[in-house]
Amino acid sequence: MSAALTRDHLARLVRADDRPWLSLFMPTHRHGADVQQDPTRLKNLLRSARERLADLGLNGHDTGRFLAPLDRMIDDSLFWMRQDLGLAIYRSPEACEVFRLPVSPDEAVIVGPRPVVRPLLPALAWEGTFYVLGLSLRRVRLVRGTARRAEEVDLAGVPVDLEQALGPPERERDRAGAGGGAPRGTTHRDGVVEDRDVLQFFQIVDRELDRFIEPHDAPVVLAGVQKHVALFRKATRHRVLETVIAGNPDDLSADELHRRALECAGDELQRALSPAARRLDELARGERVITELPEILRGALAGRVETLFVDPDTRRWGRFERESGTVELHLEPRDDDEELIDAAVWETLSRGGDALAVDPTRLPERAEGVAAVLRY
């Protein structure tokens, strides 16, 4: 079965010392008729894998045994019903790792001395949970989100509108007579809602949210009109981000709130949920930053790279002689070349550094697809 990818999995891959490794990447589908295409896609990729293993000298029997766990996946209908947007498969003589990815990778089949891990970085741009809180006097809503998924939280027991929290307006209570309930002591008359009513309502909501926001310091993106957002900031004890989804959220679906949060608050969420992303500030300031790939490779090999930032779409081909530190860069891949940004990722991670996929606009102007912050 497949597992949702985590950084612990990434660390385990870079510690692997057996060989050869098959690294296979393919887009998949969560639902719909397109799911039926995914087993055929894997079958075709495994055909390519057989050819490349044969090029290494494996005979048909050994290749069949090597790929047997992956062949069995082709007809496993339950396996295909539980996929995300992408699949990463790693196979060696001692290991078989299968990961669901929340991003759609390019198709690739690579056989080499180590697992290729760079395509995993976009799936780990940031990890963890954030929330979108829709603020409205008629309907408070909470959406739990990750980098790729969203689900509306059932706020059972929470007064989600002003009247549930504070009781009916005075004019309605007057109409109801003495039996209309206990006064709530507000100045909410004739449809006019005073700020102190709204503040009191949001204070009640904020206390109740303690039961639903986990961990307690998870970042929260507010969605609402300016006045409600300002009042909630006064009421809350939660970790509310600066970026706001402006406007009335009542008619927005959970998926739409999630999409808008990623669109307008993506950088802030990345900083909140990824320790490596916080180093972007140092990248911008140029402190201990290097951008030349040969220097980055040598620094990574020496364990000097603390955080590596890579553009997911840039490829740099060449050769890196680890013993001498010599680096050759080639405009086009040649026989026995390796993808050198992947090599930098591997050397960085295997020596305790971190690697992060970022938008290329966040890299220094002089960088060509990669930059590094050094430890010293």
N, C-alpha and C positions, 0 to 999 in steps of 0.2 A: 504494500500500500504506500501511498505518497504521504509526505508530511509537509506542513506549512514551514517555509524556510525561516530560520532565525540566524542570528550571528553566531550562536553556538555551533550550528551546523557548518557555517563557513570556517570557523576555527578548526573544527575537526577535519575538514577537507585539507586544509593547508598543513596539517600535521601528518598526513598520510605519507608513507615511505615505500609502498609497494608500487609496482609498475608492470605493464603499461596501464594507462587510464583511458577509458572512453568517456568523453564528455558530449552529451547530446542535448540539444535545446530545440523546443518546438512550441508554437502557439497552441492553445487549447480553448475550449468553449465551456462555459458554465451550464448552459441549457440550450434548448432548441434543436432544430434539425442538424445544425452544424456539428453537434457533438458526434454524430455518426461518422463524420469525416476524419476525426482524430485518430482512431485506430489504424486507418489506412495510411495516414501521414506517418505514424510511428513505424509501420511496416516498411514503408519506402526508405525511411531514414536508417533502419536497421540493415536494409540491403546495402546501403552505402557503407555502413559500419563494417559489414562482412568483407567488403572489398578492401577497406583500409587495414583491417586486421590481417588479411591475407598478404598485403604488401609488407607486413612486419615479419612474415614467415610462419604464421599460425596455419596449421592444416585445417581441413573442414571439420574434423572431429573436435579439435580444441576450440575452434571458433564457435561451433554449435554449443558446446558446454559453457563457454564464456557468456554467450548471449541468451542462454536458456531462460533466465529469470525475466528478461525483457521481452522475449518472444511470448511468454505466458501472459503478459499484460495486454497483448493485442486483443484477445478474446474475452477479457475480463470486463463485462459490461458494468459491473458495480464500480470498478475502478474509474471508468470514464464518466460516470455520473457524479463523481465527487471532485471534479477538477476546477481549477480557477482559470486565469487568462493565459497561463503558460506552464510549461513543464521543463524541469532540468533533471537529467538522468546521469548518474555517474556510476561507472562499473570498472572494477579492477579485479585481479585474481582473488582478492580478499574481501572486497566490499561491493555493495550495491546500494546506492542512495538515490531516492526519487523524491523530488521536491515540487510542490505546487507553488507557482509564482503568481503574485498579484499584478504582474505586468506581462505583456506579450513579447517574448524575445524573437529575434530572427532565427530561422531554422539554421542549425549548424550541427555537424558531426565532426568531432576532433579526436584523434587518437594520438597520444603523446606520453611523455614520461611523467606528467603530473596532471591532476584535474585542472581544467580551465575555469577559473572562478570569477573573472571579471564580468561576464554577463549576469551574474547574480546581484551585482551592486545596485542597479536600479530598483530591484525588489526590496532592498534594505536601505533605501534613501533615508527613511526614518521608521522607527518601530514604536509600537505602543498605541494607546488609545487617547482620543480627544473627544470633546463633546461640542455640539452646537445647541445653544439654548435659544429657542424662539420665544421672544417676549411679546406678549399681547395681553390686554385686560380680559379678552374673551377666551384665550386658550394659550397657556404656557406649554411648550413642548420641549422634549429633550431627545436629541439624536446622538447615538454613540457611533463614532467613526474610527476607522483606521485609514491607512494610506489609500486603500482601494475599496473598502466596504462601509456601508452605513446601515443602521437599524434604529427604528424608533423605539424609545424606551417607554414601557408601560408605567406611567407615574401613578400607580395604585396608591390610594390614600393621600395623595397630594391635592390640595385645593388649586385647581389649574386655572380658575378664573376669579375675578375680583369678588363676585358675589358669593362663591363658595368659601372664600377666605374670610370675608368681613361681614357677610350677611347682605340682605337686600338694601337698596337705597332707602333713605328715610321716607321719601314720598310714597314708595311701595309699602313700607311698613305702616305708615299712617293710614293708608287705604285698608290694610289688613286688620286694623283695630288692635285692641289690647292683646289679642291672641297671636299677633304677627311675629312674635319672637323678641328676644332681648335686644335693646338698643346697642348699636356698635359704636356710638360716640364719634362719628365722623362728620365732616361737612359735605358729604356726598348728597347733594340735593338737586332735583330737577335735571338729572342727567349730567351734571357738571362734576367731574372727578378731580378732587384736590390732590396736589402732589403728595401730601402726607398720607392719603389713602393708598396711593400707588406704592409709596415707599414701604408702608406697613405690609401690604400684600407681597411685595418682593422680598421683604425680610422673612416672612413666613415660608415662601417658596424656597428661599436660599437655605433655610434650616432643614427643610424636608429633603432637599437635594443631597444632603450628606448620605442618605441611604442608597443613592443611585450612582453617584460619581465615584468611581474606583479606578485608580487610587485617588485619594482626596486631592492630591495636587495635580491631577490631570488637567491639561489646558482646556479652557472653555472659550469658544467663539460665540459672541452674542449676535443675535439677529433681531432687529427691531427698529422702530423709529428712534430718532435721536434722543427725545425726551425720556423714553422708557429705558434706553441704554444708560443714560446718565444717572437715572435714579437707581437702577439695579447696581451700578458700580458702587454707589454709596451703601447699598444693603449687603453686598456679598462678602463672603470670606473665602471664596474659591479663587482659583488661579485664572482670572479672566484676561484674555489677550487684548492688546490694543486695537487690533484690526476688527472691524465690525461689518456684518452683512446688513446694509442699510435698507430700511423699508419694512412694511408690514409683512411678517412671515406667515400669516394665517393660511394663505392659499398655496404655499410651497410644500412640495412633498419632501420626505426625508432624504431621498436621493438628490433632489435639487438643492436642499440646504447643504448637504455634504459637498456637492459639486462647487457651490459658491464659496464654501469655506476653504476648500483647497485652492480655488482660483484667487481669492483675495488675501488669504492668510497663509498660503503655502509656505512661504519663507519663514514666517514666524512660528508655524507649527514645526517645521523642520528644525529650527533652532531649539525649540522647547523639547523635542522628542529624540534628538540625535546629539549625543555628546560631541561627535566629530564635527557636526555642522556648526557648532559654536565657534569652531576655529576659523570659520569664514571671515570673522572680524580681523583676525591676524593676517589672513590671506589678503584682505583688502588693504591693510596697513603696510604689508610687505615685510613684516618682521620674520626673520629666519626663513624666508620664502625662496625657493629655487624653482625655475621653470624649464631649464635645459634637461632634456630626457637623459643624456648620458650621465649628467651629474646626479639626477634623481635615482637612476639605477644603481650607481655606485654608493650613494647615500643609503638607499634601501638595503643593499647587501650588507652594509656596515652597521645596520640597525639604527641609523640616525634619523630616519623619517618617522615623525610622529603621526602625521595625517597626510594622506595622499588624496588629492581631488582630481577626478577624471571626468572628461566628457564621454558619455556612453557611446557616442557614435564615431569617435576618432580612432583610427588605426595607424600604428607606426610600426613598420616592419624593419627587421634587421637581425643582427647577431650580438649577443652579449656573452663575452668570455668571462665567467665568474672568477677564475683564478687570477687573471691579469687585470680585470676591470676594463678591458677594451670593448668599445661599443662601435658597431658599424650600423649606419642608418641607410635604408634603401627606399627609393620612391615606390617600387613595386616589390611584392614578395618574391623571393628566390628560393631555390631548393635549400632546405635545412634552416630557413629563416624562422624566427618566432615573432609573435606579436609582442612588441616590447612594452607597451603599456600594461598588458596582462602580466608580463614578467615583473614589472615594477609593483603591481598590485600584489602578486604572489610574494615577492621578497619583503614587502612592507608588512603584510599580514603575518607571515611566518616568523617575523622578528618582533611581534608584539605591537606593531603600529596599527593604524586604522585606515580604511579606504572608503571613500564616499563618492558616489556618482552625483554630479552637479550639472546644472545648466551651464553651457559653455560661456554664457555672458557673465557668470560669476567668477570666471578665471581671470587672472591678470592679462592685460592686452598682449603681452609678449609671449604668453603661453600657447603652445600648440597641442591642445588636448589634454594637458596634464600639468599639475603644479603640486608642490609639496611644502609642508611646514616642517621644519627640522626640530628635533629635540634640543639641539645645541649647535 
